[in-house]
Amino acid sequence: MKVTIYGREYRFETAFQHRDAMRQSFNRLSQLCFEGLSLERWYQNGCWTDNSVPYTLFDGEQAVSNVFAHRMDFFLNGEPKCFVQLGTVMTHPDYRKQGLLRFLMEQVLERWKDSCDGLFLYANETVLDFYPKFGFTQFPEWEAQKSIVPKEGRVQKLNLNCPSDRAILLENSQRPNPFSALALTGSNTTIQFHCDYFLSDNVYFLKDFGAVVVAEQQGDTLFCYDIFGGSGPLEEMLAILAAPRTTSLKLGFSPKDIRGFEWIPVLKGDTPFVLSRDGKEIFGGRKLRFPLLSHT
């Protein structure tokens, strides 16, 4: 569809990921705006599904501005919720401050505002005044932490270049985190994105618990990004991943069972913004965070 913005004509496209030339143009824009990041591997692994819709403006054959809308299903304390995360928000440097992102945001909100329980995104400090213009408000997130005592146990580190190991991740990532108050369900695309691009060395299978765990040792702290499937006490499961010197456990999700946990405001990283369908506080005032592996 052709559109005119401030007197200049563009082509507005969505859901073009299977069109090679357009996808490659999109990837060139992403590499320019995000320090070489391309989504080609994500696409080739079958993760760029119809739940991830690019809203993109092209000048001729060149992608110049984009907003991704990722439809995500969650369980919030066992109740199904649909949230849409906006991500890969970018504009070519030569096309900035020309109203392109405003146009794209308006298209996204027209499609989704009344069709989901809420929208959310993460913004860096350079654009904190942009999203409130569309009704978004800042959303404080909280990190749960507690002490932990390491113990021995059977751990299989997964090599995602090995088909059988990748199959273990794919199978288990379809299962929601049974320990999380807000658990991503029915989608492994963002999980695969993080595991393939950033956390490939931090994916483990705990056969005795029937769970895949994404976790990283950070000094004397074990940071658990997420858990897929599994049963048994959370601390017992994670204790076998902890190095001998570990004293603390931090979670990249909000635990259902909060006993013994301390809540710390998340102050590092991009600022989260939310827009709920009914205008109410999106989580009813509870101290929660969107799971880290749901971030795009």
C-alpha positions as CSV (number, residue, x, y, z in Angstrom):
1,M,0.0,0.0,0.0
2,K,1.3,3.4,-1.0
3,V,1.2,6.1,1.7
4,T,2.4,9.7,1.7
5,I,4.0,11.1,4.9
6,Y,5.0,14.7,5.0
7,G,4.8,14.9,1.2
8,R,7.0,11.9,0.5
9,E,5.7,8.6,-0.8
10,Y,6.5,5.2,0.8
11,R,5.2,1.7,0.5
12,F,3.7,0.2,3.6
13,E,4.1,-3.5,4.0
14,T,3.3,-6.2,6.6
15,A,3.8,-10.0,6.9
16,F,6.4,-10.1,4.1
17,Q,8.9,-12.5,5.8
18,H,8.6,-15.1,3.0
19,R,9.5,-12.6,0.3
20,D,13.3,-12.9,0.1
21,A,14.1,-9.5,-1.3
22,M,12.0,-7.6,1.2
23,R,13.3,-9.7,4.1
24,Q,16.9,-9.1,3.1
25,S,16.2,-5.4,2.9
26,F,14.7,-5.5,6.4
27,N,17.7,-7.3,7.7
28,R,20.0,-4.7,6.2
29,L,18.1,-2.0,8.1
30,S,18.3,-4.1,11.3
31,Q,22.0,-4.6,10.9
32,L,22.5,-0.9,10.5
33,C,20.3,0.1,13.5
34,F,21.3,-2.7,15.9
35,E,25.0,-3.2,15.5
36,G,24.9,-6.0,12.9
37,L,21.8,-7.9,14.2
38,S,20.1,-9.8,11.4
39,L,17.0,-11.9,11.9
40,E,17.8,-14.3,9.0
41,R,18.9,-17.2,11.2
42,W,15.7,-16.7,13.3
43,Y,13.7,-16.9,10.0
44,Q,15.6,-19.9,8.7
45,N,15.0,-21.8,12.0
46,G,11.3,-21.4,11.4
47,C,10.8,-18.9,14.2
48,W,9.5,-15.9,12.2
49,T,5.9,-17.0,12.3
50,D,2.6,-15.3,11.7
51,N,2.6,-14.2,15.4
52,S,5.5,-11.8,14.6
53,V,4.2,-9.2,12.2
54,P,6.5,-6.4,10.9
55,Y,5.0,-3.1,10.1
56,T,7.5,-1.6,7.7
57,L,7.9,1.4,5.4
58,F,9.9,1.0,2.2
59,D,11.3,3.8,0.1
60,G,11.5,2.0,-3.3
61,E,13.1,-1.4,-2.4
62,Q,14.8,-0.1,0.7
63,A,13.3,-0.7,4.2
64,V,13.5,2.5,6.1
65,S,11.4,2.2,9.2
66,N,9.8,-0.6,11.2
67,V,7.8,-1.7,14.3
68,F,7.4,-5.4,15.0
69,A,4.2,-6.6,16.8
70,H,4.7,-9.9,18.5
71,R,1.5,-11.6,19.7
72,M,2.2,-13.6,22.8
73,D,0.1,-15.9,25.0
74,F,0.7,-16.0,28.7
75,F,-0.8,-17.6,31.8
76,L,-1.2,-15.0,34.5
77,N,-1.8,-17.0,37.7
78,G,-3.3,-19.7,35.6
79,E,-5.6,-17.3,33.6
80,P,-4.9,-17.0,29.8
81,K,-3.8,-13.6,28.7
82,C,-2.9,-12.2,25.3
83,F,-0.2,-9.4,25.2
84,V,1.4,-7.8,22.2
85,Q,5.0,-6.8,22.5
86,L,6.4,-4.1,20.2
87,G,10.0,-4.6,19.2
88,T,12.7,-3.9,16.6
89,V,11.6,-0.3,16.5
90,M,14.0,1.4,14.1
91,T,14.3,4.0,11.4
92,H,17.2,4.5,9.0
93,P,19.3,7.5,10.1
94,D,18.6,9.4,6.8
95,Y,14.8,9.1,7.5
96,R,14.5,10.0,11.1
97,K,12.3,12.8,12.5
98,Q,10.0,12.6,9.4
99,G,7.0,11.0,11.1
100,L,7.6,7.4,10.0
101,L,7.4,5.8,13.4
102,R,4.4,7.8,14.3
103,F,2.6,6.4,11.3
104,L,3.6,2.9,12.1
105,M,2.6,3.1,15.7
106,E,-0.8,4.3,14.7
107,Q,-1.2,1.3,12.4
108,V,-0.1,-1.1,15.1
109,L,-2.5,0.4,17.7
110,E,-5.4,0.5,15.3
111,R,-4.9,-3.3,14.7
112,W,-4.2,-4.4,18.3
113,K,-5.3,-2.0,21.0
114,D,-8.8,-3.6,21.3
115,S,-7.8,-7.1,20.3
116,C,-5.5,-8.0,23.2
117,D,-5.2,-7.6,26.9
118,G,-2.4,-5.1,26.6
119,L,0.7,-4.0,24.7
120,F,4.2,-3.6,26.1
121,L,7.6,-2.6,24.9
122,Y,11.1,-1.7,26.2
123,A,12.5,1.8,25.3
124,N,16.0,3.2,25.7
125,E,16.6,6.6,27.3
126,T,16.6,8.5,24.0
127,V,12.9,7.9,23.3
128,L,11.3,7.9,26.7
129,D,9.0,10.8,25.8
130,F,7.8,9.2,22.5
131,Y,5.6,6.4,23.7
132,P,3.5,8.3,26.3
133,K,2.1,10.2,23.3
134,F,0.3,7.0,22.4
135,G,-1.0,6.3,25.9
136,F,1.8,4.1,27.1
137,T,2.9,4.5,30.7
138,Q,6.1,3.4,32.4
139,F,5.8,0.0,34.2
140,P,8.0,-0.8,37.2
141,E,9.4,-4.4,37.1
142,W,10.7,-6.4,40.0
143,E,13.4,-9.0,40.3
144,A,13.1,-11.9,42.8
145,Q,16.2,-13.1,44.7
146,K,17.0,-15.4,47.6
147,S,19.9,-17.4,49.1
148,I,20.7,-20.8,47.7
149,V,22.9,-23.8,48.8
150,P,24.5,-25.7,45.8
151,K,24.1,-29.4,45.6
152,E,25.2,-32.2,43.3
153,G,22.9,-33.6,40.6
154,R,22.7,-34.8,37.0
155,V,22.9,-31.9,34.5
156,Q,23.1,-32.2,30.6
157,K,24.4,-29.1,28.9
158,L,22.6,-28.8,25.5
159,N,24.5,-28.1,22.3
160,L,21.9,-26.4,20.1
161,N,23.9,-27.2,17.0
162,C,23.1,-30.9,17.7
163,P,19.7,-31.8,16.3
164,S,18.8,-34.1,19.2
165,D,19.7,-31.4,21.8
166,R,17.8,-28.8,19.9
167,A,14.8,-31.1,19.8
168,I,14.9,-31.3,23.6
169,L,14.8,-27.5,23.8
170,L,12.0,-27.2,21.2
171,E,9.9,-29.8,22.8
172,N,10.2,-28.4,26.3
173,S,9.9,-24.8,25.3
174,Q,6.3,-25.4,24.3
175,R,5.6,-26.1,28.0
176,P,5.0,-23.0,30.2
177,N,7.2,-22.4,33.3
178,P,5.3,-24.1,36.1
179,F,7.0,-21.9,38.7
180,S,6.2,-18.6,37.1
181,A,3.2,-16.3,38.0
182,L,3.4,-14.9,34.5
183,A,4.4,-17.7,32.1
184,L,4.8,-17.6,28.3
185,T,2.9,-20.4,26.7
186,G,2.5,-22.0,23.3
187,S,5.4,-20.2,21.6
188,N,9.1,-21.0,21.3
189,T,10.1,-18.3,18.9
190,T,11.5,-15.6,21.3
191,I,13.0,-18.4,23.4
192,Q,14.9,-19.7,20.4
193,F,15.9,-16.2,19.5
194,H,17.6,-15.7,22.9
195,C,19.1,-19.2,23.0
196,D,20.5,-19.0,19.5
197,Y,21.8,-15.5,19.6
198,F,22.8,-14.8,23.2
199,L,22.5,-17.7,25.6
200,S,23.5,-20.7,23.5
201,D,26.1,-21.7,26.2
202,N,23.5,-21.5,29.0
203,V,20.9,-24.1,28.2
204,Y,20.6,-27.2,30.3
205,F,18.4,-30.3,30.5
206,L,17.6,-31.7,34.0
207,K,16.4,-35.1,33.2
208,D,15.5,-36.0,36.8
209,F,13.1,-33.1,36.9
210,G,11.9,-33.2,33.3
211,A,12.9,-29.6,32.6
212,V,15.0,-27.4,30.4
213,V,16.6,-24.5,32.3
214,V,18.3,-21.4,30.9
215,A,20.7,-20.2,33.5
216,E,24.0,-18.4,33.9
217,Q,26.6,-18.2,36.7
218,Q,27.3,-14.6,37.5
219,G,30.0,-14.6,40.2
220,D,28.5,-15.9,43.4
221,T,25.0,-15.7,41.9
222,L,23.1,-18.1,39.8
223,F,20.8,-16.2,37.4
224,C,17.9,-18.3,36.1
225,Y,16.4,-16.8,33.0
226,D,13.5,-19.3,32.6
227,I,12.4,-22.9,33.1
228,F,10.4,-25.0,30.7
229,G,8.4,-27.9,32.1
230,G,9.5,-29.7,35.2
231,S,8.2,-30.5,38.7
232,G,9.6,-30.5,42.2
233,P,10.8,-27.8,44.5
234,L,12.3,-24.8,42.5
235,E,15.3,-24.3,44.7
236,E,16.2,-28.0,44.7
237,M,16.1,-28.0,40.9
238,L,18.3,-24.9,40.5
239,A,20.7,-25.9,43.3
240,I,22.2,-28.6,41.1
241,L,23.1,-25.9,38.5
242,A,24.8,-23.7,41.0
243,A,28.6,-23.6,41.2
244,P,30.1,-24.5,44.6
245,R,30.7,-20.8,45.5
246,T,27.1,-19.8,44.8
247,T,25.2,-18.0,47.6
248,S,22.4,-16.2,45.8
249,L,19.7,-17.0,43.2
250,K,18.1,-14.4,41.0
251,L,15.2,-15.0,38.6
252,G,14.3,-13.6,35.2
253,F,10.7,-14.4,35.9
254,S,8.2,-13.8,38.8
255,P,7.8,-16.9,41.0
256,K,4.4,-18.1,42.0
257,D,5.6,-19.1,45.4
258,I,7.2,-15.9,46.8
259,R,8.2,-17.4,50.2
260,G,11.8,-16.5,51.0
261,F,12.2,-14.2,48.1
262,E,13.3,-10.6,48.3
263,W,12.0,-8.2,45.7
264,I,14.4,-5.7,44.1
265,P,13.4,-3.0,41.6
266,V,14.8,-3.6,38.1
267,L,16.8,-0.5,37.4
268,K,19.2,-1.6,34.6
269,G,18.3,-2.0,31.0
270,D,15.6,-0.4,28.8
271,T,12.5,1.1,30.4
272,P,9.3,-0.9,30.1
273,F,6.1,0.7,29.0
274,V,2.6,-0.8,28.9
275,L,-0.8,0.1,27.5
276,S,-3.8,-2.0,28.7
277,R,-7.0,-2.5,26.8
278,D,-9.2,-1.3,29.7
279,G,-6.9,1.4,31.0
280,K,-6.4,-0.4,34.3
281,E,-3.0,-1.4,35.9
282,I,-2.0,-4.3,33.8
283,F,-1.1,-6.7,36.6
284,G,-3.4,-5.3,39.3
285,G,-0.6,-3.7,41.3
286,R,1.4,-6.9,41.8
287,K,5.1,-6.9,41.7
288,L,5.8,-8.8,38.5
289,R,8.0,-8.7,35.4
290,F,7.6,-10.0,31.9
291,P,9.8,-13.1,31.6
292,L,13.2,-12.1,30.3
293,L,13.1,-14.6,27.5
294,S,9.9,-13.1,26.2
295,H,11.7,-9.9,25.4
296,T,12.3,-9.1,21.7
